[in-house]
Structures are given as C-alpha cells and as structure tokens.
Amino acid sequence: MADIKTVATRAGYGEALVELGSIRDDFLVMDADLAAATQTGKFKAAFPDRFYNCGIAEQNMMSIAAGIAATGRRVIVSSFAMFASGRAFEQIRNSICYPNLPVIIGATHGGISVGEDGATHQCNEDIALMRTLPNMTVINPADAVEAKKAVFAALDHDGPVYMRFGRYAVPVIFDDSYEFRIGKANMLRDGRDITLIANGLMVDEALKAHDILKAEGINARVINMATVKPLDDAAVLAAARDTGAIVTAEEHSVIGGLGSAVSELVCENCPVPVVKVGVYDRFGYSGPAAGLLDEFGLRAQNIAEKAKAAIALKK
C-alpha cells in the first residue's frame, strides 16, 4: 500500500500567501512574532515590504489591521489560535466585525493536536468565540489543499474571516481539482443509515469511521463541513431527512463549535438525534499529539461507536 501523504494545514496557508502575493498586491500580512510557526515567514521572505511583525501584541495587531482595512486595503493577520481569538477578542469584535472590515485572521496551532505546548496553547474554544460575532465567517479546513484554496476564497470575501489551521501533519484528502466555496459543504461518501459531519483533522477520521461502519453493514454518509459559519443549511437538513441521525466530529469543544451549529439548525427545522465527538468541557495537557487525539477520543473508532449510538436513538 502506498504511503499516505501528510501535511499540516498551516503549510497550505503559508503556500497560499506566497502564491497570492505574486498575483495580487492589494493586501498586507502581519504576524505577532510567530512567523516561523504560523508559516507567514514564507511571505515575509518573498515580499518583505508587505510584511509587518507586530510583536507579541495581538490586540494592537488587530487594531492596526482594522485601521488599514478601513482605508480599502485588505489585511491578513496571524498568531496562534489561542491568542488570536482569545487575547484579541475585543479588538476583533469592535474594530473588525462591527465595521465589517476585510481582515483575514489566520489562526494556527488550533486544537488538542498542538501537543506538547500544553493546555495554555491548545485552543478548543476559538470557533465558539468567533461564531458568536456578527459578520464573521469561520473556516476550518480538512487538509493542506483545502487550506490553500480557502485562503484564496477568503481574500475575495467581503468581510472578516477567521481561518483555523493546525500544526499536526494530517493526510491529504483533496487534489488540485477540488473547488472550495465558502459556506458550501461537500459530500465525500453517500449513505442512508447515519451522517458523519466533520471538519479539520476529523474529516480523515470520519472517512476511516465510514470504512469501519461499512464493514459492519452500516452505510454512512460523510460530509466535510469546512465552513462552520455560515453553515451549509441545505446539506445538514438533507442529511437529517435522508439518514435520520447525525454524528458531528471536531477537534474543538463540543460546546459552541460545529456540533452546536448543526444541533441548533436540526433542532429547529428537522429534529433527529445529533451525537457529538469532540472535547468534552475539559482542558488538554502536554503530550504527543497522536496520543492526545487517542486520549480525547478524536479517532475513527469513537466516531463509529457514536454513530451506532445515534442510530439506536432513531424513532
């Protein structure tokens, strides 16, 4: 069996910035003294006159970005997800989202898979925070290819965008023919018994869960929901109607993220069982990324077990 290529989504982000920089000169890139880790250093090396290191001061960086964006120029800012969403929440809310400015927040190192950096850096709350903000679009790509294409789409979007990227190398699912559209989910497998809705690194785990379930005679639909806000309502409601039960899978708290978004929509429009796989109201801790994903149940086997539990809840 051929080796599966694995690439961190942050790498796709860095590559996209360089490619965009070579064809567009209408945007700037800023970083909070983490350019090597966030991958914006690639853009800095190629376009040093369009890159600004704002230091370890995310609040100031967001405010500066808002001021520049107010003049008509687009800005892409980067830091770790914990500091981009948490430390600078007020500035994002009041200076970027309230005036609906075209600022892209490239937040890297999201989720438990940050690994040895520990609980202080393992941000499992960022999507919940960003979902609450009016005008904010929230994207969590599944692999480096989708990450790259999502950055291209975000730069053309009219308004603020929060994009979450990972440090951990994950399997490449898509190829260059894949078309990414903000707010549009894509079905990776069709099925009638249960729907698995995932994003980020959990998409690959959902595909593996599909195979586990198939071996047991269970036909699962798998949906990649990279855009958490705006949610692809049509895809979610079709899944609810067609399969009668849903499992959501995310590398994020089960409070306020993808699972909550899906549950809110389904509860109001087409009530069916929704079972969540994610981080259950706890902090992470330092350890190898792969081991932490095992420990927190962010694996295919757990998704498959939750799928069987959801099927049992069907009326």
N, C-alpha and C positions, 0 to 999 in steps of 0.2 A: 504494500500500500504506500502511495506517495506521501511524503511528509506534507503536513498542513502548514501553510504559511501563516505566521502570526506577526502582527504589527500593532503597536499601541495607537489608539485613535489620536493621541496628541501628535504623533508623527504625521498623520494625514493633515492635521491642522497646520503644522509648520510648512509642509509642502504646498498647501493651498495658498498660504500667504505669499510665498515667493512667486508662484505662478501668477497670482493676481497682480502682484507688484510689477510684473513685467509687461502686463497688458493694460493696467489702469494706474493712473497717478492721482486719483481723486480721494485717496484715503491715507491715513497715518496709522502707525502701530505704536502702542505704548505697553510698557511692562513694569511690574513692581519688583524689579531687581531679581527676576527669576527666569531670565530669557533662555538660559540653557535648559532648564527643566520644562518650561512651557513650550519650547521649540520656536519661540519668536526670534531667537538668536539667528535663525536662518534668514529671516527677513532683514534683521539688522546688518548681517554680513553683506547682503545683496544691495540694500538700499539704506545706508547709514544716515542719509539726510532726511529720511522719512520715519525714523525710529526714535523714540524717546523713552529713556529709563527714568521712571518717576520715583524710584527708590521704594523702600518698604513703607508705602503710604497709599494704600488702596483708596482711601476716602478722597485724598487730593487728586489721584489719578482719574477717578470717575468724574470729579468736578471739572477738571481740566478738559477731559474728553467731551463733557456736555457743552462747555463753552465753545470749543472748536466746532462741534457738530452744529451748534446754533448759527454758525456762520455759513453753513452749507456744505462743509466738508465732512466726509464720513470718517469714523474713528473705530479702530479695533483695539480693545484693551485686554490685557491678560494678567492673571495671577492664579494661584491655587483656588479651587472651588470654595474651600472653607473661608478664605479671606476675601475673595471677590464677592461672594454672596452675603457672607456674614458681617465682616468688618465694615463693608461699604454699603450696607443695605439702605440706610437713609439717603445717601447721595444718589444711589440708583433710583430709588423711589421718587425723590423730589426734584432731582436735577436732570434725570434722563427719561424716566417713564412719564412723569407728569406733563412735560412739554412734548413728549412723544418724539424724541430725537433719535437719529440713525446711528446709534452706538452699538457695536457688537461686543459682547463680553465673552471672551474665550477663556473659560474656566477649566483648568486642567487638574489632574490628581483628585478626581471626584471618587467617592465611594470607599468601601472597605478595602479594595484592591490596592490602595496606596501602601498597604502592608506595614513595613517596619516603622514608618513615620508615626504610627500610633493614633490614638483617639483624637488628639488635638487637630490632626490633619485629615482624618478620614471623614470627609463631609458626606453625611447621609441625609441632610436636611435642605440642601440647596435648591432642588427642584420644587419642593414645597414652598419655600420662600419666594422664589421667582414666579411661581404660578399665581400667587395672590396679587401680583402687581398688574394693574390695568395697562394695556398697550404692550405688555411684554410677551414676546414669543419665546418658547422654551424648547430646545432641541437636544436630544441625547443619542448620538449616532451609534450604530452597532459595530462598525469596523472602520478601518482607516480609509477605505474607498468612500463610504458614505460620509465620513467626517469631512473629507476633502470636498466632496460635492455640496455638502451642506454649507460650507463656508462660502462657496461661490453664490449659492442661493441667498444666504443671509446678507451679503454685501449689496444685493439688489433689492432687499426688503425695505419697505418704507416704515421704519420704526425700530425700536430697540429689540435686540435678540440676545438671549442667554444660551450659550452653547457649552455643553459639558463634555469634556474629553478625559480619557483615562491614561494612567501611567503603565498599566499592565498590558503586555502584548497579548492580543486576542486573535482568534482565527479570522482570516479574510473570507468574507461571505460573498461579497459582490465583486463584479468585474467592471471595467470601464464603460460598459454599455448601460450600466444601471443609471436610471434617471431619478434624481431626488427632487421632490417638491415639498415645500413647507406645508404642513397640515394634511399631507396625504400619506396614509399608511400603505404598506404593500404586503400582500398575502404570499408567504413563502411555501406553505403547504395547505392544501384544502382538506377539509374533513367535516364530518357531520355529528360526532359524538361530544366534542368538547373543543373550545377555542383557547389557545395559549397566546396571550398578548404580551410582548416583551420589548425591551429596548436596551441599549447599551450592550455590555458584555453578556447579558442574559439572553440575547437573541440566539446565540450559538448554543447555549444550554437548552433553550426551548426546542431547537431543532433536534438536539440529542434526545430530549424527552419525547418528542414525536416518535422517534425510532423505537424507544423503549415501549411506549404505549402500543405502537403498531405490532410489535412482537407479541403483545398480549391481546390482540384483536380489537384494540380501541383506535378509532380513526380521529385524529386530532387536526384541527386547523391551526396553523401558526401564522401570526401577524406580527410584523415588525412595525412598532409604533414609535418611530424616532422623534416625531414632534408630539410633545406632551401637551403643549398649548400653542395654537388651537388643536384640539383633539379631532381626529377624523371620525366624526359622529356617525357617518354612514357606515363605515367599516365596523365600528363597535356594535351598532344596533343590528346590523346584518348578522354579525356573529351571535348575538344574543338570540335572535329569532331562529337562525338556522341550526344552532347547536344546543341551545338551551342552558348552557353553563360556560363560565369563563374562569380561567386562571391568569392572573397578571404576574409578571416576573420582572423585578427591577433590582438594581444594586443601589438601593435607596431605602429610607424608612418607608414602611407601609402606611405611614401617616402623611398624607398630603402629596404623594407623588403620583406615579402612573396608576397604581391600584385605586387610589382615591378618585382620580379623574374618571376612570372607567366606571367605578361604582356609582358615582354621582349621576352620571349620564344614564346608566342602565336602570338605577332605582327609580328615576323619574319617568322613563319612557318605555322600558321593556323589562320589568323585574325578572331576573333569573339569578341563580347562585353565582357569586363572584368570590373566589378564594384568592388570597394574595400570597405571593412569595416575595420576601424582601427582608429588611432588617426590622425586627420587632421591638421597637421602643427601647433600645439599649445603645450604649456606646461601644465602639470597637476597642481593640487593643493592639499592641505591637506584635507582629508576627509575619511570616511569609505570606504573600498574597494568596497563593493557591490554598494554603492551609486555612486561611481566614474564610475564603469562599466556601470551603468544606464545613467549617465550624458554624457558619451562619446559614447554612442550608441553601446557598445560592448555586445549586447544582441541578443537573438534569433529573437525577433520581428523585429529588424532593419535589420538583415540578410535576413529575409523573405521579407521585403519590398524592399530591394536592389535586391533580386532575381527576384521579379516581374518587377522591372525597367529594369533589364538586359534582361529579356525575351522580353520585349516590344521593345528592341533595335535590336532584331534579324531581319535579312533581309528575 
